[in-house]
Amino acid sequence: MANFLFVLSKNNNESATRCFQFAKIAHSKDHNVNLFFIDDGVKWADKTRSLTEKTATGDCPNDYLPYLVEKEVPIGV
């Protein structure tokens, strides 16, 4: 089992989607995962923010972030 820290520093839908996707993949493989939002990435901590904007590949933050929240993956801001 490995330890992963994913740092999101951009208020960018593509960056957030990939960050959440990689965190979900690592966690689902039983690795220890932590997320940390810094700089403009803290805007993703807003619970009223829409998570449904699609990326160029057709996925969105809402495809991954609810899993992380449900599994209580630590998210620091």
PyMOL commands that set and color helices and strands:
alter all, ss='L'
color gray80, all
select helices_A, chain A and resi 13-28+39-45+61-63+65-70
alter helices_A, ss='H'
color red, helices_A
select strands_A, chain A and resi 3-8+32-37+75-76
alter strands_A, ss='S'
color yellow, strands_A
deselect
rebuild
show_as cartoon
